[in-house]
């Protein structure tokens, strides 16, 4: 028996990937990774905003707790700066909503990406 001659068309191996298939796979992978990166950035920004909102709310609640130990006659409007980025304002409105009552409003403001944000807590104190 002699050597068997194999035609050129029989030498092709169809088990690999073509360059086009590899390029399409890389393109899809890059698009998916870009999507994940943008979602990650949004989550980080959201967490940062939540942290500042929680801090502002805590500052307002702390001021309200402090006012519980203040006598009715000593309640007066005030403004202070806390942690360098928060401005806490206390507004006391006498005889509101009725005589011998005061409406107390604690407002904490801060700048977030060029916009002013705030948290406001209100309560009413009777004499």
C-alpha positions in Angstrom: 0.0 0.0 0.0 1.2 3.4 -0.9 0.8 6.8 0.7 -2.6 8.2 0.9 -3.1 11.6 -0.7 -5.2 14.0 1.2 -6.7 16.8 -0.7 -6.1 20.4 0.6 -9.7 20.9 1.5 -9.5 18.0 3.9 -6.6 19.7 5.9 -8.9 22.3 7.4 -9.6 22.1 11.1 -13.0 23.5 11.9 -12.5 23.2 15.7 -10.9 26.7 16.2 -12.3 30.3 16.3 -12.0 32.8 13.5 -10.6 36.2 14.0 -14.1 37.7 13.5 -15.6 35.6 16.2 -12.8 36.6 18.6 -13.3 40.3 17.8 -17.0 40.0 18.4 -16.5 38.3 21.7 -14.0 40.9 22.8 -16.4 43.7 21.8 -19.2 42.2 23.8 -16.9 41.7 26.8 -15.8 45.4 26.6 -19.4 46.6 26.5 -20.3 44.5 29.5 -17.3 45.8 31.5 -18.1 49.4 30.6 -21.6 48.9 31.9 -20.3 47.4 35.2 -17.9 50.3 35.6 -20.6 52.9 35.2 -22.9 51.1 37.6 -20.0 50.9 40.1 -19.4 54.7 39.9 -23.1 55.4 40.4 -23.2 53.1 43.5 -20.1 54.9 45.0 -21.7 58.3 44.4 -25.0 57.1 45.9 -23.2 55.8 49.0 -21.3 59.0 49.4 -24.6 61.0 49.2 -26.2 58.7 51.7 -23.4 59.2 54.1 -23.7 63.0 54.0 -27.5 62.8 54.3 -27.1 60.5 57.4 -24.6 62.9 59.0 -26.8 65.9 58.4 -29.8 64.1 59.8 -27.8 63.1 62.9 -26.6 66.7 63.4 -30.2 67.9 63.3 -31.4 65.2 65.7 -28.5 66.0 68.1 -29.6 69.6 68.1 -33.2 68.6 68.8 -32.0 66.4 71.7 -30.0 69.3 73.1 -33.1 71.5 73.0 -35.0 69.1 75.1 -32.8 70.0 78.0 -33.2 73.8 77.3 -35.8 75.7 79.3 -38.7 77.2 77.4 -37.6 80.8 78.0 -34.1 80.1 76.8 -35.1 78.8 73.4 -33.7 81.2 70.8 -32.7 81.2 67.1 -29.1 80.3 66.3 -26.7 79.3 63.5 -23.5 77.3 63.7 -21.1 75.5 61.3 -20.5 71.9 62.0 -17.7 69.7 60.5 -16.8 72.6 58.1 -19.3 71.6 55.4 -22.6 71.6 57.3 -24.5 74.8 58.4 -27.0 74.1 61.1 -29.7 76.8 61.7 -32.1 76.8 64.6 -35.3 78.9 64.0 -37.6 79.4 67.0 -41.0 81.0 66.2 -42.8 82.1 69.4 -46.6 81.8 69.8 -46.8 79.4 66.9 -49.1 77.6 66.3 -50.9 79.0 69.4 -50.2 81.2 72.4 -47.6 79.9 74.9 -46.1 77.5 72.2 -43.0 77.7 70.1 -42.3 76.1 66.8 -38.7 74.9 66.6 -37.1 74.2 63.2 -33.6 72.7 62.9 -32.2 73.0 59.3 -28.9 71.5 58.3 -27.6 72.6 54.9 -24.6 71.5 52.8 -23.2 71.7 49.3 -23.4 68.5 47.2 -21.9 68.7 43.8 -22.7 72.4 43.3 -26.3 72.2 44.7 -27.4 73.1 48.2 -29.1 70.2 50.0 -30.8 70.3 53.4 -32.4 68.3 56.1 -35.1 70.0 58.2 -36.7 68.8 61.5 -39.6 70.5 63.2 -41.2 70.2 66.6 -43.6 72.2 68.8 -42.8 73.0 72.4 -45.4 74.2 74.9 -44.7 76.3 78.0 
